[in-house]
Amino acid sequence: MNLSNSNQWQRGAANAGMSSPPASREAADGREAGSSAVKFTARNQSEDELHWEVILVEAQVDSALDGILVVDSHGEIIHQNQRHRALWKIPAYIAENYTEQLKFFMKQTKHSDEFLKKVSYLYTHPDEVVRDEVELVDGTILDRYSSPVRNKAGKYYGRIWIFRDITERRKLEEQLRQSQNCLNLT
């Protein structure tokens, strides 16, 4: 989709304090606007393009159906979406403190020792990728995926955690198994 001509861009950019996407900052006749107030330097254009990319990525993360948490290499929260806070029922007073969140998660998980062991292992083995399930004490079952966050050159920046509530799917699978067992008995 060409954002420079879209109404979506105009609505989103107005909310972000930007008047047009970086690629469309030209006069109506196709020439670069000549006024020094309108003319952008290469640096300003690069900053605007980076700002726009950040807005897009944050919009994607914040609108995801999965809970997403990104933690840097020092154990600080870089970003987490509202779905992550909702899945784990994270109280506001620990929303930005990863250490306190881990303590809270331990109280929420059915097998807290296994949970902490896996988290610790992943931080001591930064190249590892994992996908498993976490069962909470309230019966919720979360699909957990975690992988390292690296740039194209391979520099390690931290870890991303993605959680999806699969409780209903597990219940339906169990009902199906029970139904199949009943059919096999008859």
C-alpha positions, 0 to 999 in steps of 0.5 A: 500500500502506498502510504503517501497518498492514503487517508490512513497515513493522513489520519495517523500522521496527524495524530503523530504530529507529522504532516505527510510521510517522508517520501511525499514531502514535495510540492504539488507539482513534483518539485521539492518545496523551496521554502526553508521552513518546509525544506527538510535536511537529509538528517531530518528526513531520516529521523522522520522515516525512523519515527514512522517505522517506530510508529508502525512497529509499535502499532503492530505490537500493540494491536497483536492478539498475542501478549508480547514482552521485549526485555533488553540484555540488562533485564529491563523492559523495552516494550510490552503490549496491553495484551501481555499485561492482560494475559498475566493480569499484571498489576499497574504498580509492577507494569514496568519492573521486570524483576517484580513481574517475574516474581508475580509470574511465579505466583501465577504459574502452576509449576513455578520452579519449572517456569523460573528454571526455563527463564533462567536457562534462556537468559544464560543461553541467549541463542536458544529459541523455545516454544512450550506451554505455561499453565497458570494456577487459574487454569489458563494455558499459555503458549510461550515462544521466546527467541533472542533479539538480534540485529542483522549483524548478529549483535544481541539486544535481549529477548522477546517473549510471546504468549498466546492463550490456548485454554479454549483450544485445549478444552476443545481438544480434551472434549474431542478426545473424550468423544472419540473414546466414547465412540471407541467403547461402543 
